[in-house]
Amino acid sequence: MTITELVLASHNAGKLKELQAMLGGSVRVRSVGEFSDIEPEETGLSFVENAILKARNAARVSGLPALADDSGLAVNFLGGAPGIYSARYANGQGDAANNAKLLLALKDVPDAQRGAQFVCALALVRHADDPLPILCEGLWHGRILHEARGEHGFGYDPLFWVEEHQCSSAELPPAEKNQVSHRARAMVLLKQRLGL
């Protein structure tokens, strides 16, 4: 399958920039925001289900092949929460509120029990009714810090400790994060599937 242009099912400028950098210049990535401000209701119970819902919606409103990324943070001690609700963990109040709620939930939890993983499910559909979406998943293991560190990234990056780099995700230079993150791992699989 040859794709030179696709629509990303996200209004998140950080995500758009990351995915465009990972795909390189051979594929032009456009935001679904160019076509519609309406976001589909994420009624799935998994990252994969929500990614497919978002991809189909983006393809429907744009008429282009669509890529959706449903990702989030799964904390072991919290039974996988915030999980698919990562972006709206603190009732849609944004990254700072989400991070504050997570720190409160883990207030007295020792480092050994603060294991977590960022999860990314990518779904690519050629058109809205594509019966065979391409699905790729990536996991990035780490643990949750006791306080925010770093200036890069977005979401839970300042709280996510990356053992192999001895820093938080938000302390990694963006180009380096784009090579090791959950999204990068899923994107490597997608690029292989697309022959890029």
C-alpha positions as a printed Julia matrix, in Angstrom:
196×3 Matrix{Float64}:
   0.0    0.0    0.0
   1.46   3.36  -1.04
   0.35   6.35   1.0
   1.75   9.82   0.37
  -0.76  11.75   2.46
  -2.87  10.84   5.45
  -4.91  12.51   8.12
  -4.02  12.1   11.77
  -7.07  11.6   13.96
  -5.9   14.08  16.58
  -6.05  17.78  17.38
  -2.92  17.41  19.54
  -0.16  19.51  17.96
   2.53  17.65  19.93
   1.35  14.3   18.64
   1.13  15.61  15.05
   4.7   16.92  15.22
   6.03  13.67  16.71
   4.32  11.43  14.15
   5.34  13.61  11.21
   8.96  13.45  12.39
   8.76   9.66  12.72
   7.2    9.18   9.28
   9.67  11.54   7.61
   9.13  13.45   4.39
   7.67  10.66   2.28
   4.21  10.97   3.86
   2.45  14.27   4.5
   0.52  14.15   7.77
  -2.46  16.48   8.16
  -4.54  17.09  11.27
  -8.18  16.06  11.37
  -8.7   19.59  12.68
  -8.36  20.83   9.08
 -11.57  18.97   8.27
 -13.66  18.91  11.44
 -13.63  20.11  15.04
 -15.88  17.29  16.19
 -14.12  14.46  17.98
 -15.74  11.02  17.98
 -16.84   9.61  21.31
 -14.24   7.12  22.5
 -16.56   4.31  23.49
 -14.04   1.49  23.14
 -12.77  -0.4   26.17
  -9.21  -0.7   24.87
  -6.57   1.43  23.17
  -7.04  -0.59  19.96
 -10.82  -0.13  19.86
 -10.53   3.62  20.39
  -7.79   3.95  17.76
 -10.01   2.24  15.18
 -13.0    4.45  16.07
 -10.89   7.6   15.69
  -9.26   6.44  12.44
 -12.61   5.63  10.83
 -14.01   9.02  11.83
 -10.99  10.9   10.48
 -11.17   9.02   7.17
 -14.9    9.74   6.93
 -14.56  13.52   7.46
 -11.41  13.94   5.33
 -11.79  11.44   2.52
  -8.13  10.49   3.09
  -6.44   7.44   4.56
  -6.36   8.01   8.32
  -4.0    7.19  11.14
  -5.16   7.22  14.74
  -3.04   6.87  17.81
  -4.7    5.96  21.06
  -2.17   6.01  23.79
  -1.87   6.48  27.47
  -0.23   5.52  30.69
  -0.91   2.25  32.51
   0.31   2.21  36.12
   0.73  -1.26  37.62
  -0.16  -0.25  41.19
  -3.4    1.32  39.93
  -4.49  -1.79  38.01
  -3.62  -0.21  34.66
  -5.2    3.19  35.35
  -5.42   5.81  34.06
  -5.23   3.66  30.89
  -7.64   4.65  28.12
  -8.75   7.58  30.28
  -5.21   9.06  30.51
  -6.01  12.31  28.68
  -9.11  12.93  30.77
  -7.95  11.4   34.06
  -8.66  14.66  35.92
 -12.0   15.31  34.19
 -10.51  17.07  31.16
  -8.63  19.7   33.15
  -5.37  19.16  31.25
  -1.89  17.74  31.7
  -1.02  19.54  34.96
  -4.22  18.33  36.65
  -3.72  14.78  35.34
  -0.18  14.71  36.7
  -1.28  16.12  40.07
  -4.02  13.47  40.38
  -1.56  10.7   39.52
   0.96  11.91  42.09
  -1.78  12.02  44.72
  -2.93   8.49  43.86
   0.67   7.24  44.32
   1.5    9.49  47.29
   2.92   6.88  49.68
   3.74   4.17  47.15
   7.44   3.13  47.18
   9.55   3.2   44.01
   9.5   -0.59  43.67
   5.71  -0.5   43.21
   5.57   2.49  40.82
   6.11   0.5   37.63
   4.23   1.77  34.58
   4.18   1.65  30.83
   3.2    4.03  28.14
   0.99   2.22  25.63
   0.41   3.18  22.0
  -2.05   1.58  19.62
  -1.87   2.81  16.03
  -4.7    2.11  13.6
  -4.43   2.94   9.91
  -7.46   2.71   7.62
  -7.4    3.29   3.87
 -11.01   4.53   4.03
 -13.76   4.85   6.64
 -15.15   1.36   6.06
 -11.8   -0.41   5.66
 -12.45  -4.02   6.77
  -8.76  -4.64   7.43
  -7.21  -1.82   9.47
  -3.48  -2.03  10.05
  -2.88  -2.28  13.81
   0.47  -1.77  15.54
   1.17  -1.53  19.26
   4.14  -0.26  21.24
   4.98  -0.39  24.96
   7.53   1.74  26.82
   8.3    0.52  30.33
   9.36   2.79  33.18
   8.18   3.99  36.56
   6.42   7.02  37.99
   8.54   9.65  39.74
   7.54  11.45  42.94
   7.71  14.85  41.23
   7.83  16.28  37.71
  11.18  16.61  35.92
  12.02  18.06  32.51
  10.71  20.56  29.98
  10.12  18.5   26.84
   7.18  16.41  25.72
   3.61  16.56  26.96
   1.15  14.6   29.06
   2.77  12.4   31.69
   6.31  12.76  30.25
   7.61  14.76  33.28
   6.61  11.93  35.65
   7.8    8.95  33.58
  11.27   7.69  34.55
  13.19   6.01  31.72
  15.63   3.6   33.35
  17.91   3.06  30.35
  18.47   6.81  29.98
  18.42   7.68  33.7
  16.05  10.6   33.17
  12.39  11.41  32.77
  10.76  11.24  29.36
  10.46  15.04  29.5
  14.24  15.32  29.94
  14.95  13.43  26.72
  15.62  15.6   23.67
  12.6   15.25  21.34
  14.62  13.56  18.58
  15.82  10.94  21.07
  12.34  10.37  22.52
  11.06   9.86  18.96
  13.4    6.87  18.68
  12.59   5.07  21.95
   9.02   5.92  23.0
   5.91   3.74  22.87
   4.79   5.71  19.82
   8.18   5.2   18.16
   7.99   1.45  18.77
   4.51   1.23  17.25
   5.6    3.45  14.35
   8.55   1.18  13.51
   6.06  -1.66  13.04
   3.73   0.53  10.98
   6.53   1.71   8.7
   7.53  -1.92   8.12
   3.93  -2.76   7.19
   3.8    0.2    4.79
   7.25  -0.5    3.3
   8.61   2.92   4.32
